[in-house]
């Protein structure tokens, strides 16, 4: 925890030093929508299967005269993973079942980066994304007395999930200025949690997200 706190302080120090470079800057407000592939790792190794999810929210960015980028987002994120397991019914009937875990977060990514180009431009960002768990549930098969699957049961998993998560992220993207005020952007984000999200198991989130964004110059 002490090491992680030092890293966060270092990141904020770098952010502050970059902010000193902000002059002749432009301000932007935008909307973000992302399609993500979510999974989990345990002791550095992937477990289970990934889920396809989405995230959406607002962007605020500052671009300086020297093309430095400072950005903040507020995102609603859906995360999750699937865990499969084998069950033997009636001593001989083996079936493969799956539990589905769903987690909703409010995430606030903070980013520093650089961009190059004018009408069409490329950019790269690095950052940290604190996130707050809003809701956690899981689904598992409902089985009757004859060992038939007759539906699903959904249960609350909130007490088993830590309320706070912190991720490191890296973005690569391209943008196109439609007009002097409006631009569209497409980017890919690789994100990995720095802490375990489960209170009982060593599991952490990982995700790759493809974003499409609309940005307006203030």
KEGU-297865 format. One record per residue: x, y, z of N, C-alpha, C, O in turn; residue number from 1; residue in three letters. Coordinates in steps of 0.1 Angstrom, whole numbers, plus 5000, padded with zeros to 4 digits. Example, Ala and Ser with C-alpha at 12.3 -4.5 7.8 and 13.67 -1.06 7.14 Angstrom:
% residues 2
  n.c1  n.c2  n.c3  ca.c1  ca.c2  ca.c3  c.c1  c.c2  c.c3  o.c1  o.c2  o.c3    k    r
  5132  4943  5078   5123   4955   5078  5132  4967  5078  5142  4967  5085    1  ala
  5128  4978  5071   5137   4989   5071  5129  5000  5079  5134  5011  5080    2  ser
END
This chain:
% residues 218
  n.c1  n.c2  n.c3  ca.c1  ca.c2  ca.c3  c.c1  c.c2  c.c3  o.c1  o.c2  o.c3    k    r
  5008  4988  5000   5000   5000   5000  5009  5013  5000  5005  5022  4993    1  unk
  5020  5013  5008   5029   5024   5008  5035  5027  4994  5036  5038  4990    2  unk
  5039  5016  4988   5045   5017   4974  5035  5023  4965  5038  5032  4957    3  unk
  5023  5018  4966   5012   5023   4957  5009  5038  4959  5007  5046  4950    4  unk
  5009  5042  4972   5007   5056   4976  5018  5065  4970  5015  5076  4965    5  unk
  5030  5060  4970   5041   5068   4965  5040  5070  4950  5043  5080  4944    6  unk
  5035  5059  4943   5033   5060   4928  5022  5070  4925  5023  5078  4916    7  unk
  5011  5070  4933   5000   5080   4931  5005  5094  4933  5002  5103  4925    8  unk
  5013  5096  4944   5019   5109   4946  5028  5114  4935  5028  5125  4931    9  unk
  5036  5104  4930   5045   5108   4919  5037  5111  4906  5040  5121  4899   10  unk
  5026  5104  4904   5018   5107   4892  5012  5121  4893  5011  5129  4884   11  unk
  5007  5124  4905   5000   5137   4907  5011  5149  4906  5008  5160  4902   12  unk
  5023  5146  4910   5034   5156   4909  5037  5158  4895  5039  5170  4891   13  unk
  5037  5148  4887   5040   5149   4872  5028  5157  4866  5031  5166  4858   14  unk
  5016  5154  4870   5004   5161   4865  5005  5176  4868  5002  5185  4860   15  unk
  5010  5179  4881   5011   5193   4885  5022  5200  4877  5020  5212  4872   16  unk
  5033  5193  4874   5044   5200   4866  5040  5202  4852  5043  5213  4846   17  unk
  5032  5193  4846   5027   5196   4833  5017  5207  4833  5016  5215  4823   18  unk
  5010  5209  4843   5000   5220   4844  5007  5233  4843  5000  5243  4839   19  unk
  5019  5234  4847   5026   5247   4846  5029  5251  4832  5032  5262  4829   20  unk
  5028  5241  4823   5031   5244   4808  5018  5249  4801  5018  5252  4790   21  unk
  5007  5250  4809   4994   5253   4802  4993  5268  4800  4990  5276  4809   22  unk
  4996  5272  4787   4993   5286   4783  4989  5285  4769  4993  5276  4761   23  unk
  4981  5295  4764   4975   5295   4751  4968  5281  4748  4969  5275  4738   24  unk
  4961  5277  4758   4955   5263   4758  4941  5264  4752  4935  5274  4752   25  unk
  4936  5252  4748   4923   5251   4743  4916  5241  4752  4921  5231  4757   26  unk
  4903  5243  4755   4895   5235   4763  4884  5227  4755  4879  5233  4746   27  unk
  4882  5215  4758   4873   5206   4751  4864  5199  4761  4868  5195  4771   28  unk
  4851  5197  4756   4842   5189   4764  4836  5179  4754  4833  5182  4742   29  unk
  4835  5167  4758   4830   5157   4749  4823  5145  4755  4821  5145  4767   30  unk
  4819  5136  4746   4811   5124   4750  4819  5112  4746  4824  5111  4734   31  unk
  4820  5102  4754   4827   5089   4752  4818  5077  4752  4809  5076  4761   32  unk
  4819  5068  4742   4813   5055   4743  4823  5045  4740  4830  5046  4730   33  unk
  4823  5034  4748   4833   5024   4746  4827  5010  4746  4818  5007  4754   34  unk
  4833  5001  4738   4830   4987   4738  4842  4980  4744  4853  4981  4738   35  unk
  4840  4972  4754   4851   4966   4762  4851  4951  4762  4840  4945  4762   36  unk
  4863  4945  4763   4864   4931   4766  4870  4930  4780  4882  4934  4782   37  unk
  4862  4926  4790   4866   4925   4804  4870  4911  4808  4864  4901  4803   38  unk
  4880  4910  4817   4884   4897   4822  4890  4899  4836  4891  4911  4841   39  unk
  4895  4889  4842   4902   4890   4855  4915  4882  4855  4916  4872  4847   40  unk
  4924  4886  4864   4936   4878   4866  4937  4874  4880  4933  4881  4889   41  unk
  4944  4863  4882   4947   4859   4896  4961  4855  4896  4966  4846  4889   42  unk
  4969  4862  4905   4984   4860   4906  4990  4861  4892  5000  4854  4889   43  unk
  4985  4871  4884   4991   4874   4871  4986  4865  4860  4990  4868  4848   44  unk
  4978  4855  4863   4973   4846   4852  4958  4848  4849  4950  4849  4859   45  unk
  4954  4848  4837   4939   4850   4834  4932  4838  4839  4936  4826  4838   46  unk
  4920  4840  4844   4911   4829   4848  4897  4832  4842  4893  4843  4840   47  unk
  4889  4821  4841   4876   4823   4835  4876  4827  4821  4886  4826  4814   48  unk
  4865  4833  4816   4864   4838   4803  4859  4853  4804  4853  4857  4813   49  unk
  4863  4861  4794   4860   4875   4794  4845  4877  4790  4838  4869  4784   50  unk
  4841  4889  4793   4827   4894   4790  4829  4906  4780  4838  4914  4781   51  unk
  4819  4908  4771   4818   4920   4763  4809  4930  4771  4797  4926  4774   52  unk
  4814  4941  4773   4806   4951   4781  4808  4965  4774  4813  4966  4763   53  unk
  4803  4975  4781   4804   4989   4776  4806  4999  4787  4805  4996  4799   54  unk
  4811  5011  4783   4812   5022   4792  4808  5035  4785  4809  5035  4773   55  unk
  4804  5044  4792   4799   5057   4786  4800  5068  4796  4799  5066  4808   56  unk
  4803  5080  4790   4804   5092   4799  4809  5104  4793  4810  5105  4780   57  unk
  4814  5114  4801   4818   5127   4796  4834  5128  4797  4840  5122  4805   58  unk
  4839  5137  4788   4853   5139   4787  4856  5154  4789  4848  5162  4784   59  unk
  4866  5158  4796   4871   5172   4796  4886  5171  4794  4893  5164  4800   60  unk
  4890  5179  4784   4904   5179   4780  4910  5193  4778  4902  5203  4774   61  unk
  4923  5195  4781   4930   5207   4779  4942  5204  4770  4950  5195  4773   62  unk
  4943  5211  4758   4954   5209   4749  4962  5222  4749  4957  5232  4746   63  unk
  4975  5221  4752   4983   5233   4753  4989  5236  4740  4988  5228  4730   64  unk
  4996  5248  4739   5003   5252   4727  5013  5242  4723  5016  5241  4711   65  unk
  5019  5235  4732   5030   5225   4729  5024  5211  4727  5032  5202  4727   66  unk
  5011  5210  4725   5004   5198   4722  5004  5188  4733  5002  5176  4732   67  unk
  5006  5193  4745   5005   5185   4757  4990  5183  4760  4982  5193  4758   68  unk
  4986  5172  4765   4972   5168   4768  4970  5166  4783  4977  5158  4788   69  unk
  4960  5172  4788   4956   5169   4802  4941  5165  4801  4933  5173  4796   70  unk
  4937  5154  4807   4923   5150   4805  4917  5144  4818  4924  5138  4826   71  unk
  4904  5145  4819   4896   5139   4829  4883  5134  4824  4878  5140  4815   72  unk
  4879  5122  4828   4866   5116   4823  4858  5112  4835  4863  5110  4846   73  unk
  4845  5111  4833   4836   5105   4843  4828  5095  4835  4820  5098  4826   74  unk
  4830  5082  4839   4825   5071   4831  4816  5061  4839  4820  5059  4851   75  unk
  4806  5057  4834   4798   5045   4839  4803  5033  4832  4802  5032  4820   76  unk
  4809  5024  4840   4816   5012   4834  4809  4999  4838  4805  4998  4850   77  unk
  4806  4990  4829   4802   4977   4832  4814  4968  4831  4820  4967  4820   78  unk
  4817  4960  4841   4828   4950   4841  4822  4937  4845  4811  4936  4849   79  unk
  4830  4926  4842   4825   4913   4846  4834  4902  4840  4843  4904  4833   80  unk
  4830  4890  4844   4838   4878   4840  4829  4866  4842  4819  4866  4849   81  unk
  4833  4855  4835   4825   4842   4836  4834  4831  4842  4846  4830  4838   82  unk
  4829  4823  4851   4837   4812   4856  4829  4799  4853  4818  4797  4858   83  unk
  4835  4790  4846   4829   4777   4843  4834  4766  4852  4845  4767  4858   84  unk
  4826  4756  4854   4829   4745   4863  4821  4733  4859  4810  4734  4853   85  unk
  4826  4721  4862   4820   4708   4858  4812  4703  4871  4817  4703  4882   86  unk
  4800  4698  4868   4792   4692   4879  4787  4678  4874  4783  4677  4863   87  unk
  4788  4669  4883   4783   4655   4880  4770  4653  4887  4769  4653  4899   88  unk
  4760  4650  4879   4746   4647   4884  4744  4632  4883  4748  4625  4874   89  unk
  4737  4626  4894   4733   4612   4894  4745  4603  4892  4743  4592  4886   90  unk
  4757  4607  4896   4769   4599   4896  4775  4596  4882  4785  4589  4880   91  unk
  4768  4601  4871   4774   4598   4858  4772  4609  4848  4779  4610  4838   92  unk
  4762  4618  4850   4758   4628   4841  4767  4641  4844  4763  4649  4853   93  unk
  4778  4643  4836   4787   4654   4838  4782  4666  4829  4780  4664  4817   94  unk
  4781  4677  4836   4777   4689   4828  4786  4701  4831  4792  4702  4842   95  unk
  4788  4709  4821   4796   4721   4823  4787  4733  4825  4780  4737  4816   96  unk
  4788  4740  4837   4780   4751   4840  4788  4764  4841  4801  4763  4842   97  unk
  4782  4775  4841   4789   4788   4841  4782  4798  4851  4770  4799  4851   98  unk
  4790  4804  4859   4785   4815   4868  4789  4828  4861  4801  4830  4856   99  unk
  4780  4838  4861   4783   4851   4854  4783  4862  4865  4774  4864  4873  100  unk
  4795  4869  4865   4797   4879   4875  4796  4893  4868  4803  4895  4859  101  unk
  4788  4902  4874   4786   4915   4868  4789  4926  4878  4784  4925  4890  102  unk
  4797  4936  4874   4800   4947   4883  4799  4960  4876  4804  4962  4865  103  unk
  4793  4970  4883   4791   4983   4877  4799  4993  4885  4799  4993  4897  104  unk
  4806  5002  4878   4815   5011   4884  4813  5026  4879  4809  5028  4868  105  unk
  4816  5035  4888   4817   5049   4884  4832  5052  4884  4839  5052  4895  106  unk
  4838  5055  4872   4852   5056   4871  4856  5070  4867  4848  5077  4860  107  unk
  4867  5075  4872   4871   5089   4869  4886  5089  4864  4895  5092  4872  108  unk
  4888  5085  4852   4902   5085   4846  4908  5099  4846  4902  5108  4842  109  unk
  4921  5100  4850   4929   5112   4849  4941  5109  4840  4948  5099  4843  110  unk
  4943  5117  4830   4953   5113   4820  4963  5125  4816  4959  5137  4817  111  unk
  4974  5121  4812   4985   5130   4806  4989  5124  4793  4991  5112  4792  112  unk
  4991  5133  4783   4995   5127   4770  5001  5138  4761  5004  5149  4765  113  unk
  5002  5134  4748   5008   5142   4738  5001  5139  4725  4998  5127  4722  114  unk
  4999  5149  4717   4993   5147   4704  5001  5154  4693  5008  5163  4695  115  unk
  5000  5149  4681   5007   5155   4669  4997  5155  4657  4989  5146  4655  116  unk
  4999  5165  4649   4990   5167   4637  4980  5178  4639  4979  5184  4650  117  unk
  4973  5181  4629   4964   5192   4629  4949  5188  4625  4941  5184  4634  118  unk
  4946  5188  4612   4933   5183   4608  4931  5169  4612  4920  5166  4618  119  unk
  4940  5161  4609   4940   5147   4614  4952  5145  4624  4963  5149  4620  120  unk
  4950  5140  4635   4960   5139   4645  4960  5126  4652  4950  5119  4653  121  unk
  4971  5123  4658   4973   5111   4666  4977  5115  4680  4982  5126  4682  122  unk
  4974  5106  4690   4977   5110   4703  4979  5097  4712  4975  5086  4708  123  unk
  4986  5099  4723   4988   5089   4733  4986  5094  4747  4991  5105  4749  124  unk
  4980  5087  4756   4979   5091   4770  4982  5080  4779  4981  5068  4776  125  unk
  4987  5084  4791   4988   5074   4802  4980  5080  4814  4978  5092  4814  126  unk
  4976  5072  4823   4969   5077   4834  4965  5067  4845  4968  5055  4844  127  unk
  4958  5072  4855   4952   5064   4865  4937  5066  4866  4932  5077  4863  128  unk
  4930  5056  4869   4915   5056   4869  4910  5051  4883  4908  5039  4884  129  unk
  4907  5060  4892   4900   5056   4904  4886  5052  4901  4880  5059  4892  130  unk
  4880  5042  4907   4866   5038   4904  4859  5033  4916  4866  5028  4926  131  unk
  4846  5035  4917   4838   5032   4928  4827  5022  4924  4820  5024  4915  132  unk
  4827  5011  4931   4818   5001   4928  4803  5005  4932  4800  5008  4943  133  unk
  4794  5004  4922   4780   5008   4924  4771  4996  4927  4762  4997  4935  134  unk
  4774  4985  4920   4765   4973   4921  4773  4961  4916  4780  4962  4907  135  unk
  4771  4950  4923   4778   4937   4920  4768  4926  4922  4762  4924  4932  136  unk
  4766  4918  4911   4757   4907   4912  4763  4895  4905  4773  4896  4897  137  unk
  4758  4883  4907   4762   4871   4899  4750  4862  4896  4741  4862  4904  138  unk
  4751  4855  4885   4740   4846   4881  4746  4832  4880  4757  4830  4876  139  unk
  4737  4823  4884   4741   4809   4883  4729  4800  4880  4718  4805  4882  140  unk
  4731  4788  4874   4720   4780   4869  4711  4776  4881  4715  4772  4892  141  unk
  4698  4776  4878   4688   4770   4888  4685  4756  4883  4681  4754  4872  142  unk
  4686  4747  4892   4685   4732   4889  4674  4726  4897  4673  4728  4910  143  unk
  4665  4719  4891   4654   4713   4898  4658  4699  4904  4670  4695  4903  144  unk
  4649  4692  4911   4652   4680   4917  4655  4668  4908  4661  4658  4912  145  unk
  4652  4670  4895   4655   4660   4885  4668  4664  4877  4671  4658  4867  146  unk
  4676  4673  4883   4689   4677   4877  4687  4684  4864  4696  4684  4855  147  unk
  4675  4690  4861   4673   4698   4849  4676  4713  4852  4672  4718  4863  148  unk
  4682  4720  4843   4684   4734   4844  4671  4741  4840  4667  4740  4828  149  unk
  4665  4748  4849   4652   4754   4846  4652  4770  4846  4642  4776  4846  150  unk
  4664  4775  4847   4665   4790   4847  4678  4795  4854  4687  4787  4855  151  unk
  4678  4807  4858   4689   4813   4865  4685  4820  4878  4673  4824  4879  152  unk
  4694  4820  4887   4692   4827   4899  4702  4839  4900  4714  4837  4897  153  unk
  4697  4851  4904   4706   4863   4905  4707  4866  4920  4697  4867  4927  154  unk
  4719  4868  4924   4721   4872   4938  4731  4884  4939  4739  4887  4930  155  unk
  4729  4891  4950   4737   4903   4953  4751  4899  4957  4753  4890  4966  156  unk
  4762  4905  4951   4775   4901   4955  4783  4914  4961  4795  4913  4962  157  unk
  4775  4924  4965   4781   4936   4969  4791  4935  4981  4801  4941  4981  158  unk
  4787  4927  4990   4795   4926   5002  4809  4919  5000  4818  4920  5008  159  unk
  4810  4911  4989   4822   4904   4986  4832  4912  4977  4843  4908  4975  160  unk
  4828  4924  4973   4836   4932   4964  4840  4945  4971  4832  4951  4978  161  unk
  4853  4948  4969   4858   4960   4975  4851  4973  4969  4849  4973  4957  162  unk
  4848  4983  4977   4841   4994   4971  4849  5003  4962  4844  5012  4955  163  unk
  4863  5002  4963   4872   5011   4955  4882  5003  4947  4887  4993  4951  164  unk
  4884  5008  4935   4894   5002   4926  4903  5013  4920  4898  5024  4918  165  unk
  4915  5010  4917   4924   5019   4910  4931  5012  4899  4937  5001  4901  166  unk
  4930  5017  4887   4936   5011   4875  4946  5020  4869  4946  5032  4870  167  unk
  4956  5014  4862   4966   5021   4854  4961  5019  4839  4955  5008  4836  168  unk
  4962  5029  4831   4957   5028   4817  4967  5035  4807  4975  5043  4811  169  unk
  4966  5030  4795   4973   5037   4784  4963  5037  4772  4957  5028  4769  170  unk
  4963  5049  4765   4954   5051   4754  4963  5054  4741  4973  5061  4742  171  unk
  4958  5049  4730   4963   5053   4717  4951  5057  4708  4942  5049  4708  172  unk
  4952  5068  4701   4940   5071   4693  4943  5081  4682  4955  5086  4680  173  unk
  4933  5083  4673   4934   5093   4662  4921  5101  4663  4911  5097  4667  174  unk
  4923  5114  4658   4912   5123   4658  4911  5130  4644  4921  5131  4637  175  unk
  4899  5135  4642   4897   5143   4629  4888  5155  4632  4877  5153  4638  176  unk
  4893  5167  4628   4885   5179   4631  4875  5181  4620  4878  5184  4608  177  unk
  4862  5178  4623   4852   5180   4613  4850  5195  4610  4848  5199  4598  178  unk
  4850  5203  4620   4849   5218   4619  4859  5224  4629  4867  5217  4635  179  unk
  4859  5237  4629   4868   5244   4639  4865  5240  4653  4874  5240  4662  180  unk
  4852  5237  4656   4848   5234   4669  4846  5219  4672  4847  5215  4684  181  unk
  4842  5211  4662   4838   5197   4665  4848  5187  4659  4852  5189  4648  182  unk
  4851  5177  4667   4860   5167   4662  4855  5153  4667  4848  5152  4677  183  unk
  4859  5143  4659   4856   5129   4663  4869  5122  4666  4879  5125  4659  184  unk
  4868  5112  4675   4880   5105   4679  4877  5090  4680  4866  5086  4684  185  unk
  4887  5082  4677   4887   5068   4680  4899  5064  4687  4910  5068  4683  186  unk
  4898  5056  4697   4910   5052   4705  4908  5038  4711  4897  5032  4711  187  unk
  4919  5032  4715   4919   5019   4721  4926  5021  4735  4937  5028  4736  188  unk
  4920  5016  4745   4926   5017   4759  4929  5003  4765  4920  4994  4764  189  unk
  4940  5002  4770   4944   4990   4778  4945  4994  4793  4952  5003  4796  190  unk
  4938  4987  4801   4936   4990   4815  4938  4978  4824  4933  4967  4821  191  unk
  4945  4980  4835   4947   4970   4845  4946  4975  4859  4952  4985  4862  192  unk
  4938  4968  4867   4936   4972   4881  4949  4969  4889  4956  4960  4886  193  unk
  4952  4978  4898   4964   4977   4906  4961  4970  4919  4971  4967  4927  194  unk
  4949  4968  4923   4945   4961   4935  4935  4949  4932  4929  4949  4921  195  unk
  4934  4940  4941   4924   4929   4940  4910  4935  4943  4908  4943  4952  196  unk
  4900  4932  4935   4887   4937   4937  4879  4928  4947  4869  4933  4953  197  unk
  4883  4916  4948   4876   4907   4957  4881  4907  4971  4894  4908  4973  198  unk
  4873  4906  4981   4877   4906   4995  4882  4892  4999  4890  4891  5009  199  unk
  4879  4882  4991   4882   4868   4995  4892  4861  4986  4899  4852  4990  200  unk
  4894  4866  4974   4902   4860   4964  4912  4870  4958  4909  4882  4957  201  unk
  4923  4865  4953   4933   4874   4946  4929  4875  4932  4935  4868  4923  202  unk
  4920  4884  4929   4915   4886   4915  4915  4901  4912  4910  4909  4921  203  unk
  4920  4905  4901   4920   4919   4897  4914  4920  4882  4915  4911  4874  204  unk
  4909  4932  4880   4903   4935   4867  4913  4938  4856  4924  4943  4859  205  unk
  4910  4934  4844   4918   4939   4832  4908  4941  4821  4897  4934  4820  206  unk
  4911  4950  4812   4901   4953   4801  4909  4960  4789  4919  4967  4791  207  unk
  4903  4957  4778   4907   4964   4765  4894  4970  4760  4884  4963  4758  208  unk
  4895  4983  4757   4883   4991   4753  4885  4999  4741  4895  5005  4739  209  unk
  4875  4998  4731   4876   5005   4719  4866  5017  4721  4854  5015  4723  210  unk
  4871  5029  4720   4863   5041   4722  4860  5049  4709  4868  5049  4700  211  unk
  4848  5054  4709   4844   5064   4699  4839  5076  4706  4831  5076  4715  212  unk
  4845  5088  4703   4842   5100   4710  4839  5112  4701  4843  5113  4690  213  unk
  4831  5121  4707   4827   5133   4700  4832  5144  4709  4828  5144  4721  214  unk
  4839  5154  4704   4845   5165   4712  4842  5179  4707  4842  5181  4695  215  unk
  4839  5188  4716   4835   5201   4712  4845  5211  4719  4847  5210  4731  216  unk
  4850  5220  4711   4859   5231   4716  4852  5242  4722  4843  5248  4716  217  unk
  4855  5245  4735   4848   5255   4743  4853  5269  4739  4849  5279  4745  218  unk
END
